């Protein structure tokens, strides 16, 4: 069996997948202190855990900000780099049957990539994402442990944090139910619990991402959005995005292996014949 390995190299985390004629093979996530260590750790562990000999790898395709540190082929295997936004688009729509959508890549910040019959185009982004959650949690909760943040949030009550439509009027506004958010954190006037604060942070970040995606599709026929990246693993996604779907008449899809879809797209860029930048040995 022949493999194409796709690797999404972040600042300190790396996601890796292998694609063969049988499809995506057991994605892997590795965290390390620097991108090069993370990359080599991921590749070594992935090939070992899956029993993949190096001579069975046809190509390694890198993407992500950390790929800039790689200037020679890995282990002598032909290595290339794919544009990250191209990888987002290809990976997000893999096995979805969507031909027109906006890909919402939720990482440290959030990027928006439009996929259409005319191609794949980066249309913008916002500086709100996982980095926002970590920063605000450090500031307000005194922790950056995402598991602790999630556990706190699951015991929180949004009505103690967010100002809702029902707090400022007795009648719903057109298109806005009474429990819709009027102002994130708008009800805070004094001390609030850590649980309520944690939920307020996660809700605010996910709402901002979802509404930014919807606004990016104004004056287009697009009503489908594909969510990828680490934040798709937050259980609060199952609460926030269905509410936005109902309010705005759109659909948010979180595909299988959502957090690995950029790595999947890197491998697909090569297998589907898109231009990739070959990594050649340094002199």
Order of alpha helices (4+ residues) and beta strands (2+ residues): beta-beta-beta-alpha-beta-beta-alpha-beta-beta-beta-alpha-alpha-beta-alpha-beta-alpha-beta-alpha-beta-alpha-beta
